[in-house]
Amino acid sequence: MKAVTAAWERYAEGRTPRRALNAAGASTWLNWTQYPDHGPDESVLGPLSGRRVLELGSGTGCNLAHLATLGAECVGVDISPTQSAKARRRWGHLPGLSFRTAEATEFLAGDSGAFDVVLSIFGPVWFTDPEKFLPLVRAGLSPAGVFAFSHRPPRAGQRPGAALHEARAVARWDHPVEEWVRLLAAAGFGNITGEVVAPPKGKDEGTLLMRAEAA
């Protein structure tokens, strides 16, 4: 685990802060894709006001902070102490928003509360064995709770289900939509939908986006 944390700390050190305003002039926003000002918004998650929301791999907190401004009670979890510290410095003034430093599966296994919404944007869903991870997410959801996540789609010619090593200590599960549907159903989710969001003009890689509900 120390090696995994160190790998994400190195990643955090090289990240530049999100800009203060997006193209629409908003100071907070949610972005599912790897491209700025592109793709669907928080409506993927359904109603948010008064809902208890967990983001796994919350990073610097920018996506979660937006949900807090919409009235959600938000908890962000990230394995990197540096990322959590950045999130607290930038967004710690917002009510209904807290950040914790923890490995995602350990947090899910130890938290006894139920969340109405769980999301992960290029986060630990992509970097954790789904057969272990997804049942923990399902157990942490309230009845009819929503789970949504995004990551880059598998590359052409890649063997389905292969765990790729992103860094020496970090593996990555690049599943296509069909395989995520199977895995989510096996973990007890229902109303499962998925798509690859088309990239903006001039880009050739889309974004895989999945949504499921506690069955």
C-alpha positions, 0 to 999 in steps of 0.5 A, a space after each residue: 500500500 505504501 508503494 501505491 500511495 507513493 505513486 499517487 503522491 508523485 502524480 499529485 505533485 505534477 498536477 496543475 490546479 483547475 482554473 478559477 472559471 470555466 468557459 461559461 464563467 462558473 467557479 464550480 462545475 462537474 466534468 466527467 471527461 478528460 477535456 475541459 468544458 465537454 460532456 454531460 454534467 451532474 444531471 447524470 446523478 439525479 437530484 442532489 439537494 439533501 443527498 449524501 454523496 461520496 466521491 472516490 478519488 476526489 483529488 483536489 475536490 473541484 468536482 465534489 465542491 460543485 455538488 456541495 454548492 447544489 445542496 448535497 452533503 459531500 464526502 471526498 476520499 483520496 489516497 493521496 495526502 497531498 491531494 486531500 490537503 489541496 482540496 481542503 485549502 481550496 474548498 474547506 470553506 464550503 458547508 456540507 463538504 469534507 475530505 478524507 485521506 484513505 484507500 478507497 476499499 478500506 474506507 468503504 469497508 470501514 464506513 457504516 453509513 449509507 450514501 445516496 450517490 457514489 461517483 468516481 471520475 478517473 478514480 479508483 474504480 479504474 485502478 482496483 479489481 472490480 470483483 472486490 471493489 464493486 460489491 463494497 460500493 454496492 454495500 455502501 449505497 442506500 436503497 435506490 442509490 446511484 453509482 456513476 463513474 468514468 474513465 478512458 475507454 480501452 484502446 483498440 486491440 486491447 484484450 478485454 479484462 486485462 489489468 494494465 500496469 499504469 505505474 510500477 505499483 498501480 494496475 488499471 482495469 480497462 473494461 469496455 461498456 459490455 464488461 462493466 455491465 456484466 460486472 455491475 450486475 454481478 455485484 447487485 446493481 440494476 438499471 445499468 447504462 453505459 456509453 462512450 461519450 464522443 470527444 470534442 472536435 479535433 480529439 480522437 479519444 472518447 470517455 467511457 461513462 457508466 451509471 447504475 443503481 442499487 437494485 
